[in-house]
């Protein structure tokens, strides 16, 4: 059973307003993944540049998400 279906079938009415909107969250994550830049590392010996890029990217994403 998929998580979204499991979540919907096991809702507790008293907590209904506290549940995540799973379908909306899933669509938002899929969109973010589709729009994320593709990282290419041509130098297998030194990946510190791409690691720094990843850190900066995810810090920006976190800031935007938690606004």
N, C-alpha and C positions, 0 to 999 in steps of 0.2 A: 504494500500500500504506500502510495506517495505521501510525503509529509503534509502537503496542502490538504489533501482529502482527509488524512488522519486528524489534522487540526480541526477541520470543519465538523467532522463527525463526533468529536469529543469536546465540543464547546460546553461551557457551563454558563447558563444565562446570567447569573449574578456577576460574572467576570467579563461579559461580552464587550463592554467598552474598553477593557484593558488589553484585549488581544491585538496582535499585530494584524495589519491588513496584508496577509501573506501574498496574495496575487499581485498587489501593487508593489510590494517589496521585491518580488521576483522579477517583475517587469523592469523596475528601476535598476536592479543589479545586472540584468541582461543587457540593458541599454548602456550602462557604464562599461561593461566588458567590451561591447561592440565598438564603443567610441574611444576606448583606451588606446594610447599609442603603442605601436609594435616596437619592441626593443630588439635591436640587432647588435650583437657583440662580435666584431670581426677579429678581435684579439683574444684568443683563448687563454693566454698566459696572465692577462691582467683584466679582471672584471670589476675593479674598484670604481671605475667611471660609471658603469651601468648600475652598480649597487647604489652609488650616490644619487643617480637619476631616479632610481626606484624609491629610495627614501624620500626624496623631495616630492615626487609625484604623490605618494601615498599620504604624506603630510598635508598636501593641498586637498586631496580628496577628503581626508578626515575633517579638515577645517570647513569645507563646503557642506559636507554631510551633516555635521553637528551644529550648523548655524541656527 
